[in-house]
Amino acid sequence: MKWPPLPKKRYQIIYADPPWFYTRQQHTKTKASGGAETHYPTLTLQQLKKFPIQQLIDWSGCLLFLWATGPRLDWAVDLLRYWKFYYKTVAFVWDKGKPNPGYYTMSQCEYVLLGKIGKIPTPRGARNLRQLVRWPKQEHSKKPLAVRSRITEMFPTQTKIELFARERYEGWDAWGLEV
């Protein structure tokens, strides 16, 4: 895939919602039935590993907030490590309220993994924010604004970018095919 040009800037906070490829998608042909491939191009783990994220990292201190679904947790941890981040924790759990059919159980949560390079960017803001985000699911793959808001509360002055973004938000740079 040919990527749009990246900003020529280093970031302390990187927030990414990769367009994960799912094998079941090839059988899902309509937007109504929910296949991601009907909304935007998806990428395999090997394709995501080729993303030039190193050009964006502030190597003195950078946090990666990486979205993952249950079936792609293994890919997310692998990708985070491949990109040279150390896995630290699950920063946020999004409870969508309504379950979707899953591979084994009804799925209604997505996860934001936290990876770190170097030191935690300072100065720090809020430290008492809850991990669980209850926010109703909206259109396909749209993430709750509460997560971005909480990251901003924790790191109000740091350089921030959203990767695979669809919209622009004040205080954040955005990169993706849809912005």
matplotlib code that plots the C-alpha trace (Angstrom):
import matplotlib.pyplot as plt

x = [0.0, 1.2, 0.9, 0.1, 3.2, 4.0, 4.5, 8.1, 7.8, 8.5, 5.7, 5.6, 2.1, 1.0, -2.6, -3.3, -6.3, -4.9, -7.2, -6.7, -7.4, -9.7, -10.0, -13.7, -14.0, -13.6, -17.1, -18.7, -19.7, -22.0, -21.5, -24.6, -23.1, -20.1, -17.0, -14.2, -13.0, -16.3, -15.5, -11.8, -8.7, -7.5, -3.9, -2.2, 0.2, 3.1, 1.8, 1.4, 5.0, 6.1, 4.5, 7.4, 6.4, 10.1, 10.0, 7.4, 8.8, 10.3, 13.0, 13.6, 10.1, 7.0, 3.8, 1.8, -1.9, -2.8, -6.4, -7.0, -10.0, -10.0, -9.1, -6.2, -4.7, -1.8, -1.1, -1.3, 1.3, 3.5, 3.2, 3.9, 7.1, 8.1, 7.8, 10.3, 7.8, 7.8, 4.3, 3.2, -0.5, -4.1, -4.7, -8.4, -11.2, -14.1, -17.4, -19.6, -22.8, -24.2, -22.4, -21.5, -21.2, -17.6, -15.6, -16.3, -18.2, -20.3, -17.9, -18.6, -15.2, -12.2, -8.8, -6.2, -2.8, 0.0, 3.6, 6.5, 9.9, 12.2, 10.8, 7.2, 6.7, 6.5, 4.9, 2.1, -1.5, -4.3, -3.3, -6.7, -8.5, -10.5, -9.5, -13.1, -14.9, -18.6, -19.6, -22.2, -21.0, -21.7, -20.8, -18.3, -15.0, -15.6, -13.9, -15.2, -14.1, -13.6, -10.4, -8.7, -10.0, -8.5, -5.1, -5.2, -6.0, -3.0, -0.6, -2.0, 1.2, 2.9, 3.1, 0.3, -0.7, -3.5, -2.6, -5.2, -7.4, -10.7, -11.2, -9.0, -9.1, -7.7, -4.2, -3.6, -2.0, -3.8, -2.6, -4.6, -6.3, -9.6, -8.2]
y = [0.0, 3.5, 5.6, 9.4, 11.4, 11.4, 14.6, 15.6, 15.8, 13.5, 12.6, 11.8, 10.3, 8.1, 6.9, 4.3, 2.3, 0.0, -1.4, -5.0, -7.7, -10.5, -13.8, -13.9, -10.6, -12.3, -13.9, -10.6, -8.6, -5.8, -2.8, -3.8, -7.1, -5.4, -6.5, -3.9, -4.4, -3.0, 0.3, 0.8, -1.2, -3.6, -4.6, -7.8, -7.9, -8.1, -5.0, -3.1, -3.9, -2.1, 1.1, 3.6, 4.6, 5.1, 8.4, 9.7, 8.4, 10.8, 8.4, 10.2, 9.3, 8.1, 6.3, 4.2, 3.8, 0.9, -0.2, -4.0, -6.3, -9.6, -11.7, -9.4, -9.0, -11.3, -9.2, -6.0, -7.1, -8.4, -5.1, -3.0, -4.9, -5.0, -1.2, -1.2, -0.3, -2.2, -3.5, -1.9, -2.5, -2.3, 1.4, 1.4, -1.1, 0.1, -1.5, -0.9, -1.8, -4.2, -7.4, -8.5, -12.1, -13.2, -16.2, -18.0, -15.6, -12.5, -9.7, -6.2, -4.8, -3.4, -2.7, 0.0, -1.4, 0.9, 0.6, 2.8, 3.8, 5.8, 7.8, 8.7, 12.1, 14.9, 17.0, 14.6, 15.7, 13.6, 10.2, 9.2, 8.2, 5.0, 2.2, 1.2, 3.4, 2.8, 4.4, 3.2, 1.8, 4.2, 3.8, 1.1, 1.4, 4.9, 5.0, 6.8, 10.4, 9.7, 7.7, 10.5, 13.0, 10.9, 10.7, 14.4, 14.8, 12.6, 14.3, 17.8, 19.5, 16.6, 16.3, 13.9, 12.2, 9.9, 7.3, 5.8, 8.8, 9.7, 13.2, 16.0, 17.0, 20.1, 19.6, 16.4, 15.9, 13.3, 10.9, 8.4, 7.7, 9.4, 12.8]
z = [0.0, -0.8, 2.4, 2.3, 3.3, 7.0, 9.0, 9.4, 13.2, 16.2, 18.7, 22.4, 22.1, 19.2, 19.0, 16.4, 15.2, 12.6, 9.9, 11.0, 8.4, 9.4, 7.5, 7.8, 5.9, 2.6, 3.1, 4.2, 1.2, 2.5, 4.7, 6.6, 7.5, 9.0, 7.2, 7.6, 4.0, 2.8, 4.6, 4.0, 2.9, 5.7, 6.3, 7.4, 10.3, 7.8, 5.9, 9.2, 10.2, 7.1, 8.3, 8.9, 12.4, 13.4, 11.6, 14.0, 17.4, 19.9, 21.0, 24.3, 25.4, 23.5, 24.4, 21.8, 22.5, 20.1, 19.5, 19.3, 19.1, 21.0, 17.9, 17.1, 20.5, 19.5, 16.4, 18.4, 20.9, 18.1, 16.2, 19.3, 19.9, 16.3, 16.3, 19.3, 22.0, 25.3, 26.2, 29.6, 30.1, 28.7, 29.0, 28.2, 27.7, 25.6, 26.6, 23.5, 25.4, 22.7, 21.8, 18.3, 17.2, 18.0, 17.0, 20.4, 22.6, 22.1, 21.8, 23.1, 24.1, 22.3, 24.0, 23.9, 24.6, 25.9, 24.7, 25.8, 24.4, 26.7, 29.6, 30.2, 28.6, 31.1, 32.5, 33.4, 33.7, 35.3, 36.7, 38.2, 35.0, 34.8, 32.4, 31.6, 29.0, 28.6, 25.3, 22.9, 19.6, 16.7, 13.0, 11.9, 13.7, 15.2, 18.5, 21.6, 22.0, 25.7, 25.0, 23.1, 25.8, 28.6, 26.8, 26.4, 30.1, 31.0, 28.5, 27.8, 26.5, 24.6, 20.8, 19.7, 16.5, 15.6, 12.9, 10.6, 11.6, 10.1, 11.7, 13.0, 16.7, 18.3, 19.7, 17.7, 14.3, 12.1, 9.5, 7.4, 4.1, 5.3, 6.6]

ax = plt.figure().add_subplot(projection="3d")
ax.plot(x, y, z, "-o")
ax.set_aspect("equal")
plt.show()
